[in-house]
Amino acid sequence: MSNQQPQYLQRNHSELEHLQAQHTAKEITQQLQLWSDLTTHLAKVQAPLDQFLTPLFNHPRLSIILTGAGTSAFVGEAVVPALRSQNVLDIHSVASTDLVSNPHLYLRGDRPTLLVSFARSGNSPESVAAVDIVDKLVDESYHLFITCNQDGQLAVSAQQNARRFCLLMPEATNDQSFAMTSSYSCMYLSALHCLDQQSLELKSQQRQLLSEYCQQSLDTFVDNSVQLAAQNFQRLVFLGSGGLQGNARESSLKCMELTAGKLVATHDSSLGFRHGPKFIVNKKTLVIVMRSNAAYTQQYDDDIIAELRRDGVAKVLVLSSEPLVQSIPQVVQRDDKLADVYQGLAWVMFAQVLGFQLSINLGLSPDNPCPSGEVNRVVQGVTIHPVTVHA
């Protein structure tokens, strides 16, 4: 029997333990297996899930709000553009931090509402408060909890409540590390499974293509991240168009979290970047462009790529499913491309790996980059103020 230690992100367990990085490395890597486990799990709960959602989807006036805080909010931000493009559901993304602080801007008491809450722990103050506020202000409210913690307040509250359904993620998605990685991607894929009106077969095919792509690309992501982290950038920008902007936002947060803010990271759209935010660019800046797989949108991504390279100030890296000069080397070439809403998860995985490596290079512990506690794994210190029916 082999005593060889398992490796995660090309590092063995002893090294990762010394770096206090074992949870983060494992949780990034395990996504490939978890996506497969998730497919099996979703098939098992399909019948009760349909029983809950189908009558709601058939309601002509149903409003659907996707919510969460931080990374959990970015799930909705990243998937809603693709879902809205189907012109079937009235669906929006509103962070729970916005919904709780300004409920009357987003809720109508006479409009049946399904609140889809994404939550790793299901215990954050805003997540719990958003549910209570929707129930108080909306006459006919329903809840779908997509969460990673069966013992969290959201999951427990769904028991014996016909208007609440808890879709639990595989147990391993309840990340132990500070940064959300596998929790983000599994909740993201589950949202598409529940809300995307395409056939189950097409959605399953896209998940499989994504898994194959990342499986074959992970070592490339690691190699490139090691090289990039060694260049000591001080500023990092992720650009993405459409739903990829939500993934760009998550990617920038991931790198900022894992570096405890020592690396300034931000995001924008390919077109929006010129309108002021481009001032962030200097010779210590890395700009990462998530290039769309949609031919029309690619033109705008390519324009900003060309402009930044002409400027010759920042280093520009292109994440693309097609070979481009100075892009991540492509591992998989296919005629059947991933839709952007799925491709974006591959680019988020790259950002997770990059953030992991940047954290180590800065002498931090990826599992807990802020041991002094100013920022916590589950947000603390939030006061939820009483809400009235009228603002």
C-alpha positions in Angstrom: 0.0 0.0 0.0 1.4 3.4 -1.0 2.0 5.9 1.8 2.2 8.8 -0.7 0.5 11.9 0.6 -2.3 13.3 -1.6 -1.4 16.5 -3.4 -3.5 19.6 -3.9 -2.5 22.4 -6.2 0.8 20.5 -6.7 1.7 20.7 -3.0 1.7 17.8 -0.6 -0.2 17.7 2.7 2.8 18.4 4.9 3.7 21.5 3.0 0.2 22.7 3.0 -0.2 22.1 6.7 3.0 24.1 7.3 1.6 27.0 5.2 -1.8 26.7 6.9 -3.3 26.3 3.5 -4.6 22.7 3.5 -8.3 23.5 3.6 -8.2 26.1 0.8 -6.1 23.9 -1.5 -8.3 20.9 -1.0 -11.5 22.9 -1.4 -10.4 24.4 -4.6 -9.3 21.0 -6.0 -12.3 19.1 -4.8 -14.7 21.1 -6.9 -14.1 18.7 -9.8 -15.4 15.8 -7.8 -18.1 17.8 -6.1 -19.7 18.9 -9.4 -20.1 15.2 -10.3 -21.5 14.5 -6.8 -23.8 17.5 -7.2 -25.3 16.1 -10.4 -26.1 12.8 -8.7 -27.6 14.7 -5.7 -29.8 16.9 -7.8 -31.2 13.9 -9.6 -32.2 12.4 -6.3 -34.1 15.6 -5.2 -35.6 16.5 -8.6 -39.1 15.3 -7.8 -39.7 17.3 -4.6 -37.8 20.2 -6.2 -40.2 20.2 -9.2 -43.2 19.8 -6.9 -42.1 23.0 -5.1 -41.0 25.2 -8.1 -43.2 24.2 -11.0 -46.4 25.8 -9.6 -44.5 28.9 -8.8 -43.0 29.2 -12.3 -46.5 28.9 -13.7 -47.6 31.9 -11.7 -47.9 34.8 -14.2 -47.0 37.5 -11.7 -44.2 35.8 -9.8 -41.1 37.9 -9.0 -37.9 36.0 -8.3 -35.1 37.6 -6.3 -31.7 36.0 -6.0 -29.9 37.1 -2.8 -26.9 36.6 -0.6 -24.1 38.5 1.0 -20.6 38.9 -0.5 -19.6 35.9 -2.6 -23.1 34.5 -2.1 -24.6 37.6 -3.7 -22.2 37.3 -6.7 -23.8 33.9 -7.5 -27.0 35.7 -8.4 -25.2 38.6 -10.2 -23.3 36.1 -12.4 -26.2 33.9 -13.4 -29.1 36.4 -13.7 -28.1 37.8 -17.1 -28.2 34.4 -18.7 -31.5 33.6 -17.0 -33.1 36.8 -18.0 -32.1 36.3 -21.6 -34.5 33.4 -21.8 -37.4 35.9 -21.4 -39.4 33.4 -19.3 -39.0 34.4 -15.6 -39.1 37.8 -14.0 -35.8 37.4 -12.2 -33.4 39.8 -10.5 -30.3 39.8 -8.3 -30.4 41.9 -5.1 -27.7 41.4 -2.5 -29.2 40.7 1.0 -27.1 43.6 2.3 -29.2 45.9 -0.1 -32.5 44.1 0.5 -32.2 44.4 4.3 -31.2 48.0 4.3 -33.6 49.1 1.6 -36.4 46.6 1.4 -39.1 49.0 0.1 -37.0 49.6 -3.0 -37.1 46.0 -4.1 -40.3 44.5 -2.7 -44.0 44.9 -3.6 -46.5 43.6 -1.1 -49.0 42.6 -3.8 -46.5 40.8 -5.9 -46.0 37.0 -5.2 -42.2 36.6 -4.6 -39.8 33.8 -4.6 -36.6 34.7 -2.6 -33.7 32.4 -3.6 -31.1 32.7 -0.8 -27.5 31.5 -1.3 -25.6 30.9 1.9 -22.6 28.9 2.9 -23.4 28.8 6.6 -27.0 30.0 6.5 -26.3 32.0 9.6 -25.2 35.4 8.5 -27.4 38.2 10.0 -28.4 39.6 6.6 -29.4 36.2 5.2 -31.7 35.5 8.1 -33.1 39.0 8.1 -33.8 39.0 4.4 -36.2 36.1 4.8 -38.0 37.7 7.7 -38.4 41.0 5.9 -39.8 39.4 2.7 -42.3 37.5 4.8 -43.3 40.6 6.6 -43.6 42.9 3.5 -44.9 40.5 0.9 -48.4 39.0 1.1 -47.5 35.8 -0.8 -43.8 34.9 -0.2 -41.8 31.7 -0.9 -38.3 30.7 -0.3 -35.7 28.5 -1.9 -32.6 28.1 0.3 -29.5 26.9 -1.6 -27.1 26.4 1.3 -24.1 24.3 2.4 -24.9 23.9 6.1 -27.7 21.6 7.2 -27.6 23.0 10.7 -27.7 26.6 9.6 -30.7 28.8 10.5 -32.0 28.9 6.9 -31.9 25.1 6.5 -33.6 24.5 9.9 -36.3 27.1 9.2 -37.4 25.2 6.1 -38.4 22.2 8.1 -42.2 21.7 8.2 -42.8 24.9 6.2 -44.6 24.4 2.9 -43.5 27.7 1.5 -39.8 27.0 2.1 -37.6 24.5 0.3 -34.0 23.8 1.3 -31.7 22.5 -1.4 -28.6 21.3 0.6 -25.3 21.1 -1.2 -23.0 18.1 -0.7 -21.5 18.2 2.8 -17.9 19.0 1.6 -19.1 22.3 0.1 -19.3 23.8 3.6 -15.8 25.2 3.3 -13.6 25.3 6.3 -11.3 27.9 4.9 -12.0 31.7 5.1 -12.6 32.1 1.4 -15.6 30.5 -0.3 -14.6 28.3 -3.2 -16.4 25.0 -3.7 -19.4 26.5 -1.9 -19.6 29.3 -4.6 -19.4 27.0 -7.6 -21.8 24.4 -6.3 -24.5 26.9 -5.3 -23.9 28.5 -8.7 -24.5 25.3 -10.6 -27.5 24.5 -8.5 -29.0 27.9 -9.3 -28.7 27.1 -13.0 -30.2 23.7 -12.5 -33.2 25.1 -10.7 -33.8 28.3 -12.7 -32.4 27.8 -16.2 -35.4 26.8 -18.4 -33.3 24.7 -20.8 -33.6 21.0 -20.7 -32.0 18.9 -18.0 -30.0 17.2 -20.7 -28.5 20.5 -22.0 -27.6 21.7 -18.5 -26.0 18.3 -17.6 -24.0 18.5 -20.8 -22.7 22.0 -20.0 -21.7 20.9 -16.4 -19.8 17.9 -17.9 -18.0 20.2 -20.4 -17.1 22.5 -17.6 -15.8 19.7 -15.4 -13.7 18.2 -18.3 -12.2 21.6 -19.1 -11.2 22.4 -15.5 -9.9 18.9 -15.0 -7.5 19.3 -17.9 -6.7 22.9 -17.1 -6.0 22.9 -13.4 -2.3 22.2 -13.6 -2.0 25.0 -16.2 -3.8 27.3 -13.8 -1.4 26.4 -11.1 1.7 26.9 -13.3 0.5 30.3 -14.5 -0.4 31.4 -11.1 3.0 30.6 -9.7 4.6 32.7 -12.5 2.2 35.6 -12.1 2.5 35.8 -8.3 6.2 36.0 -8.6 5.9 39.3 -10.5 4.8 41.2 -7.4 1.9 43.1 -8.8 0.3 45.6 -6.5 -3.0 46.0 -8.4 -5.2 43.4 -10.0 -8.2 44.1 -12.3 -10.6 41.5 -13.6 -12.8 42.5 -16.6 -15.8 40.6 -17.9 -18.9 41.4 -20.0 -22.5 40.4 -19.3 -22.7 37.7 -16.6 -18.9 37.4 -16.7 -18.8 40.7 -14.9 -20.3 38.9 -11.8 -17.6 36.3 -12.0 -15.0 39.1 -12.4 -16.4 40.6 -9.2 -16.1 37.3 -7.4 -12.6 36.8 -8.7 -11.4 40.2 -7.5 -12.9 39.6 -4.1 -11.3 36.2 -3.9 -7.9 37.6 -4.6 -8.4 40.5 -2.1 -9.7 38.2 0.6 -6.8 35.7 0.3 -4.3 38.5 0.3 -6.0 40.3 3.3 -6.3 43.4 1.2 -2.5 43.8 0.7 -3.2 43.5 -3.0 -5.7 46.0 -4.4 -8.2 44.0 -6.5 -11.1 45.4 -8.5 -13.4 44.5 -11.4 -15.4 46.1 -14.2 -16.9 45.4 -17.6 -14.8 45.6 -20.8 -16.7 48.7 -22.0 -17.1 50.3 -18.5 -13.4 50.2 -17.7 -12.5 53.1 -19.9 -15.0 55.4 -18.1 -12.7 56.3 -15.2 -11.7 53.0 -13.5 -8.8 52.7 -16.0 -7.0 55.2 -13.8 -6.0 52.3 -11.6 -3.6 51.0 -14.3 0.1 51.5 -13.7 3.2 49.4 -14.3 2.4 47.3 -11.2 -1.0 46.3 -12.5 -2.2 43.0 -13.9 -5.4 43.2 -15.9 -7.1 39.9 -16.5 -9.8 39.8 -19.2 -12.5 37.1 -19.1 -13.1 36.9 -22.9 -16.7 36.0 -23.8 -17.6 33.0 -25.9 -20.3 35.0 -27.6 -19.0 36.3 -30.9 -20.6 39.7 -30.8 -19.5 40.4 -27.2 -16.0 39.2 -28.0 -15.5 42.2 -30.2 -15.7 44.5 -27.2 -13.4 42.3 -25.1 -10.9 42.3 -27.9 -11.0 46.1 -28.2 -10.0 46.7 -24.6 -7.4 43.9 -24.8 -5.8 45.6 -27.9 -6.1 49.1 -26.2 -4.4 48.0 -23.0 -1.6 46.3 -25.0 -1.1 49.5 -27.1 -0.9 51.5 -23.9 1.9 49.2 -22.8 1.6 50.0 -19.1 -0.1 47.1 -17.4 0.4 43.4 -18.0 -2.6 41.9 -19.8 -3.7 38.3 -19.4 -6.6 36.9 -21.4 -8.7 34.0 -20.2 -10.2 32.6 -23.3 -11.5 29.3 -24.7 -9.7 30.1 -28.0 -5.9 30.5 -28.4 -4.8 34.1 -28.2 -1.4 35.7 -27.9 -0.4 36.1 -24.2 -3.4 34.1 -23.1 -3.6 31.1 -20.8 -2.6 28.1 -22.9 -5.6 26.3 -24.0 -6.0 22.6 -23.0 -9.4 21.8 -24.5 -10.4 22.7 -28.1 -14.1 22.0 -28.8 -16.7 22.7 -31.4 -19.4 22.7 -28.7 -18.4 25.7 -26.6 -19.3 26.4 -23.1 -21.9 29.1 -22.6 -20.4 32.1 -20.8 -22.5 31.4 -17.7 -20.6 28.1 -17.3 -17.3 29.2 -18.7 -17.2 31.9 -16.1 -16.8 29.2 -13.4 -13.6 28.0 -15.0 -12.2 31.6 -14.8 -13.3 31.9 -11.2 -11.4 28.7 -10.5 -8.3 30.3 -12.0 -8.8 33.3 -9.8 -9.1 31.0 -6.7 -5.8 29.4 -7.6 -4.1 32.8 -8.3 -5.4 34.2 -5.0 -4.1 31.1 -3.2 -0.6 31.5 -4.6 -0.6 35.3 -4.0 -1.5 34.7 -0.4 1.4 32.3 0.1 3.9 34.7 -1.7 2.8 37.5 0.7 3.6 35.3 3.7 -0.1 34.9 4.7 -2.1 31.8 5.6 -4.7 31.1 2.9 -7.0 29.2 5.3 -7.2 32.3 7.6 -5.6 35.4 6.0 -6.9 37.6 8.7 -6.1 35.9 12.0 -6.6 39.2 14.0 -10.3 38.9 13.3 -11.2 42.3 11.7 -12.9 40.3 9.0 -14.6 37.0 9.9 -15.7 33.9 8.1 -19.3 34.5 9.1 -19.9 38.2 9.4 -20.4 39.5 13.0 -21.5 42.8 14.6 -24.5 43.5 12.3 -27.5 45.2 13.9 -30.8 44.4 12.2 -33.2 47.2 12.7 -37.0 46.7 12.8 -38.8 47.2 9.5 -42.3 48.5 9.0 -44.7 47.8 6.2 -44.3 51.4 5.0 -40.9 53.1 4.8 
